Amino acid sequence: NLSGSVGSVTAPVSITSNIKKNQALANIDFVMTDDTNHNPMTGLTVTIVRKIDSGSFGAGGLSAVTEVANGHYRFDAAQADMNGNVITFKATATGADDKSFTIFTTP
């Protein structure tokens, strides 16, 4: 529970995750949007890369991205793709906004 405002937080805040470090993660969902009107976009060929901790982006062992429906897409991350404390994914496709999101793992 949080009371007060975000501005009143003056000490580090713990982040809790059920996602385990160095453990494969299946069915990671995200939405791709049109780069003009920013509405969800279907029929894309999406490329996804990942960055582990302070490393650089690379393809790793990520599975092919599949379309679910209504602009939602899904992929799986292999064990090696999750071997860090902070994993950032970046999805790109022609005509779509780039989508980046970060997962914090727990030991």
N, C-alpha and C positions, 0 to 999 in steps of 0.2 A: 504494500500500500504506500502511496506517495501523497504527502500533504505539502502544501506550499507551492512554490513555482520552481520551474527548472532553474531559473536564475539564482535560487537560494542554495543550490547544491555547490558546496565549496570543497568537497573531498572526493577522492576517486570513487567511482561507482562500480561495483562488481557486475560483470556480465555473466549470466548463467546460460549454458547451452546443453542440450541433450545430444548434440552432434559430437561424436567422438573423433579425436585426432587419430589419423592413420587408419580410418575405417571407411570403407566404401559407402557412398550415399546415393541411393536410388531416387528417381522421380523428383528431381529438382525442377519446380515449375516457375515460370516467369512469363511476362506479357511483353510482346513486341508492338510498338506503335509506329504509325506513319510519321515520317519526318516533316510533313507539311501541316497536317491537321491534328496529329498526335492521337488519333483514334486507334484502337486495336487493329492489327493488320494480319490477314491470313495469307497463306500460299507462299510464305517466304522460305528461302534457303538460308538458314541461320548458321553462322560459324561462331563457336564459343571457345574462348581461351581462359586460362586461369593463372593467377599469381599466388604463390605461397609465401606468406610472411613478407619480407622485404625484397624478394626475388623479382624477376621480370616475367611478363606474360609469356605463356607457352601453351601448346596444344595439349600436352600431357596425355593421359589415357581416357579423356572424356569421350562418352558415347556420342553417336550421332544425335542431333537434335530432331525431335519429332513434334509435329503439330498436334495439339490436343483438340482445340476448337476455339473459335472467336478470338483469335490473336494470342491464345495461350500456347506455350511450347514447353517441352520437357526434355531433360537429359539425365544421364547418370554420371557420377564422378567415381573413378576407380580409387582404390585404397591409397595409392601413391599421390593422387590429386588432393587428398585430404590430410596429407602428412605435414601439417603446420598448425600454428595457433590462429592465424587469420588468413582465410582463403577468399580471394576476390575473383569473381567471374565477370567476363565481359562478352556480351553477345552482340553481333553485328549482322546486318543484312542490307542489301541494296534497297534504298528507298525508305528505310526504317531508322528511327532513332536508335543510337547505341544504348544498350541497357547494361549497367554495371550494378552488381550487388555483392555484399560481403557476408561471409559466414564465419562466426567465431566458434572454434572447437574447444572441447574440454578434454583433459588427459584421460 
